[in-house]
Amino acid sequence: MEVEILIKLVVATVGIVSAGKIIYEFISGSKSKLREEYKFAKEFINDLNKSNIHPFVIEKGYQAIAGTTTVNSEEIAYILSLENPVKCLKDYVLSKKYLDHLETNGNLKISFSKKYKSKYSRNWRKLFYLGTYFVSAFIALSPLILTRIYEFNLNQFMLLSVFLMPVFSLLAFDSLRSFTKIYRSEKLEENQKSHTQHIIISDVKNIKNA
């Protein structure tokens, strides 16, 4: 029995150390990454003031700022014109599948796509994803709980862990991510306070048409 406990402690320790290493590497690299992003953003925005910049460069520059090729330059330009543009851009890239751009009087506006326009449609999905998250997380951790209740041996514990933990941990993560996408899309749609919308959008269109 002591051997089984020792093995479980070793497995838990390895997991904690590995997670700590990943977190440390992420934190230690974040400052240099932010400096690189700042430098690129500053150079790109300065380039936008040049009259001979190619539309291809504009598109690629905005996509580089967004970190994805699934958005176009006008979408990103509008997002960057909102208050708290860094947060808004992250929210938009994360939740883009739920949103559409509408053009009204020459201005862009973010709105929910037809499928997710009603609050009821979003609410039942949020409840479903949240419920799935809690159920999946419980099942993923169930080997630890069942081991204490039924006093499973090491082989039984490992067998349950191999089948339940990876599958349901992934399902729990995916469900929580889906819930977060809808929640953040709602916050972005509600808080479209712009400060330089007309300038940025018009500049992008003029450069593209030049």
C-alpha positions in Angstrom: 0.0 0.0 0.0 2.9 2.3 0.8 4.3 1.7 -2.7 1.1 2.6 -4.3 0.9 5.9 -2.4 4.5 6.6 -3.3 3.8 6.1 -7.0 0.8 8.3 -6.9 2.8 11.1 -5.1 5.5 10.8 -7.8 3.0 11.0 -10.6 1.4 14.1 -9.0 4.8 15.7 -8.4 5.8 15.2 -12.0 2.6 16.8 -13.1 3.0 19.8 -10.8 6.6 20.3 -11.9 5.8 20.0 -15.6 2.9 22.5 -15.2 5.1 24.9 -13.3 7.8 24.7 -15.9 5.3 25.6 -18.7 3.9 28.5 -16.7 7.4 29.8 -15.9 8.4 29.7 -19.6 5.2 31.4 -20.5 5.7 34.2 -18.0 9.4 34.7 -18.6 8.8 35.0 -22.4 5.9 37.3 -22.1 7.9 40.5 -21.6 10.0 40.0 -24.7 6.9 39.1 -26.7 5.2 42.2 -25.7 8.2 44.3 -26.7 8.2 42.7 -30.1 4.5 43.2 -30.5 4.9 46.9 -29.5 7.7 47.4 -32.0 5.8 45.8 -34.8 2.6 47.7 -34.1 4.4 51.0 -34.0 6.2 50.4 -37.3 3.1 49.1 -39.0 0.9 52.1 -37.9 3.7 54.5 -39.1 3.6 52.6 -42.4 -0.1 53.2 -42.8 0.6 56.9 -43.1 2.6 56.3 -46.2 0.7 56.8 -49.5 2.5 54.1 -51.5 1.9 51.2 -49.1 0.5 48.1 -51.0 -2.9 46.6 -50.0 -1.2 43.2 -49.6 1.1 44.7 -46.9 -1.9 46.3 -45.2 -3.8 43.0 -45.0 -0.8 41.1 -43.8 0.1 43.7 -41.3 -3.4 43.7 -39.7 -3.5 39.9 -39.7 -0.1 39.9 -38.0 -1.4 42.2 -35.3 -4.5 40.0 -34.8 -2.4 36.8 -34.9 -4.7 35.1 -37.4 -5.6 35.1 -41.2 -9.3 34.5 -40.6 -10.0 38.3 -40.3 -9.6 41.0 -42.9 -8.0 44.4 -42.5 -11.3 46.4 -42.3 -12.5 44.2 -39.5 -9.3 44.6 -37.5 -9.2 48.4 -38.2 -12.6 48.7 -36.7 -11.8 46.7 -33.6 -8.6 48.8 -33.1 -10.8 51.9 -33.2 -12.7 50.8 -30.1 -11.9 51.6 -26.5 -9.6 49.0 -24.9 -8.5 47.8 -28.4 -6.1 45.0 -27.1 -8.9 43.3 -25.2 -11.4 43.9 -27.9 -9.2 42.3 -30.5 -8.6 39.3 -28.4 -12.3 38.9 -27.8 -13.1 39.3 -31.5 -10.6 36.8 -32.7 -11.8 34.3 -30.0 -15.5 34.7 -30.7 -15.6 35.7 -34.4 -17.7 32.7 -35.4 -20.6 34.2 -33.4 -20.3 37.7 -34.9 -21.0 39.6 -38.1 -20.0 43.0 -39.4 -22.8 45.3 -40.5 -22.1 48.5 -42.5 -24.4 51.4 -41.7 -23.9 54.9 -43.0 -20.3 54.1 -44.0 -19.4 52.8 -40.5 -18.9 49.3 -39.3 -20.7 47.8 -36.4 -20.4 44.4 -34.8 -23.6 42.3 -34.4 -24.4 38.7 -33.7 -24.9 36.4 -36.7 -28.4 35.3 -37.4 -28.0 31.9 -35.6 -26.9 33.6 -32.3 -28.8 36.9 -32.5 -31.5 35.9 -29.9 -30.5 36.0 -26.3 -32.3 32.7 -25.7 -30.2 31.0 -28.3 -27.0 32.2 -26.6 -28.2 31.5 -23.0 -29.2 27.9 -23.6 -25.8 27.3 -25.2 -24.0 28.9 -22.3 -25.9 26.7 -19.8 -25.2 23.6 -21.9 -21.5 24.4 -22.2 -21.2 25.2 -18.5 -23.1 22.1 -17.5 -20.9 20.0 -19.7 -17.8 21.5 -18.2 -18.8 20.6 -14.6 -19.9 17.1 -15.5 -16.8 16.5 -17.6 -14.4 17.9 -14.9 -16.1 15.7 -12.3 -15.7 12.6 -14.5 -12.1 13.5 -15.2 -11.3 13.7 -11.5 -13.5 10.7 -10.6 -10.6 8.2 -10.4 -9.2 10.1 -7.5 -12.6 10.2 -5.7 -13.5 6.6 -6.5 -10.1 5.3 -5.3 -10.8 6.8 -1.8 -14.4 5.5 -1.7 -13.9 2.0 -3.0 -10.2 1.6 -2.1 -9.1 0.6 -5.7 -5.7 -0.8 -6.1 -3.0 0.9 -8.2 -3.9 -1.0 -11.4 -7.5 -0.1 -11.1 -6.6 3.5 -10.4 -4.3 3.7 -13.4 -6.8 2.0 -15.7 -9.5 4.5 -14.8 -7.1 7.4 -15.1 -5.9 6.5 -18.6 -9.4 6.2 -20.0 -11.2 9.0 -18.1 -8.8 11.8 -17.4 -7.5 12.7 -20.9 -10.8 12.4 -22.7 -13.0 14.3 -20.2 -10.3 16.8 -19.3 -10.2 17.8 -23.0 -14.0 17.9 -23.1 -14.1 20.1 -20.0 -11.6 22.5 -21.5 -13.4 22.7 -24.8 -16.8 23.3 -23.1 -15.4 26.1 -20.9 -13.7 27.6 -24.0 -17.0 27.6 -25.9 -18.8 29.2 -23.0 -16.1 31.9 -22.8 -16.4 32.6 -26.5 -20.1 33.3 -26.3 -19.7 35.4 -23.1 -16.9 37.5 -24.5 -18.7 38.0 -27.8 -21.7 39.4 -25.8 -19.4 41.8 -23.9 -17.8 42.9 -27.1 -21.1 43.5 -28.9 -22.5 45.5 -25.9 -19.4 47.7 -25.4 -18.7 49.2 -28.9 -17.4 52.6 -27.7 -15.3 54.0 -30.5 -12.8 56.9 -30.4 -11.2 57.0 -33.8 -13.5 54.9 -36.0 -14.0 57.3 -38.8 -10.3 58.0 -39.3 -9.0 54.4 -39.2 -11.8 52.9 -41.4 -11.6 55.6 -44.0 -7.8 55.5 -44.2 -7.9 51.7 -44.8 -10.5 52.0 -47.6 -8.6 54.9 -49.2 -5.3 53.1 -49.2 -6.9 50.0 -50.6 -8.6 51.9 -53.4 -5.5 53.9 -54.3 
